Amino acid sequence: MEDILKQILSEVKEIKTDIGELKAGQARLLAGQQKLQRNVIESLGTYTEKITEHVDNKTEVLMNKRVYNVESERE
């Protein structure tokens, strides 16, 4: 009977250790997920700004061409 209790106690200790490792792993995953979310948000912001600048530049070039064409036709 005493051997069975020792075996059960040993298994409970292993389970506690496993649970502790799972909790630590979960904490690492959550920290990594938060970092990833921040990186994605920052990257999307930067990417959106670059797209906006590109569209603005292209629009400005088109407007300048149109104004030039209209002015050339008037002359």
Helices and strands as residue ranges (DSSP letters): H 2-74
